[in-house]
Amino acid sequence: MDSETSKRLSELIHKERVAHLGTLRGEAPMVGMTLFIPMSDFSLFYVHVSRLAWHTQDMEKDPRVALSIAETDDGRPDPFTLMRVTIRGTAERIPNDDRLVPDLKVAWLSRFPEQAINFTLADFSFWKIAPRDARFIAGFGKIHNLSAKELAAAGAP
């Protein structure tokens, strides 16, 4: 992947705030909308989810997940030219008393200030998603299969 394409991938991940989280539910795929924050080098992605949500229940049983981030539809004639990336990885719950949680909370609330109420609810926790690989579509026919290392390189400053 050339530097311009890498820059476009980085901009997509940093700009978009909504993703779709794919999990396995009863041995079948299940996809739901979630919010996310990336580590600056894309080595980890974080979600803050309720244990009542199906995707959280699924991650507790099987940590294999996919996080799909797409460019917001702007009404262009061919939506297949929108950029998107799907990151396959492993999810792991972060205990609420983990030393990382205060910093994650600050980062989360700076990106999603309206989500403050969720930190008052006992059923929410952070989960980290460690990428295994990714598939970046930079537009129609512009497909890039990336290892976790290549994805991290796109996020490196």
HELIX and SHEET records of a PDB file:
HELIX    1   1 SER A    3  LYS A   15  1                                  13    
HELIX    2   2 TRP A   54  LYS A   61  1                                   8    
HELIX    3   3 PRO A   79  THR A   81  5                                   3    
HELIX    4   4 VAL A  101  ARG A  111  1                                  11    
HELIX    5   5 PRO A  113  THR A  120  5                                   8    
HELIX    6   6 ALA A  148  GLY A  155  1                                   8    
SHEET    1   A 7 ALA A  28  LEU A  35  0                                        
SHEET    2   A 7 VAL A  18  ARG A  25 -1                                        
SHEET    3   A 7 ARG A  64  ALA A  70 -1                                        
SHEET    4   A 7 ARG A  84  ILE A  94 -1                                        
SHEET    5   A 7 PHE A 124  ILE A 137 -1                                        
SHEET    6   A 7 PHE A  45  SER A  50 -1                                        
SHEET    7   A 7 ILE A  37  PRO A  38 -1                                        
SHEET    1   B 6 ALA A  28  LEU A  35  0                                        
SHEET    2   B 6 VAL A  18  ARG A  25 -1                                        
SHEET    3   B 6 ARG A  64  ALA A  70 -1                                        
SHEET    4   B 6 ARG A  84  ILE A  94 -1                                        
SHEET    5   B 6 PHE A 124  ILE A 137 -1                                        
SHEET    6   B 6 ILE A 143  SER A 147 -1                                        
END                                                                             
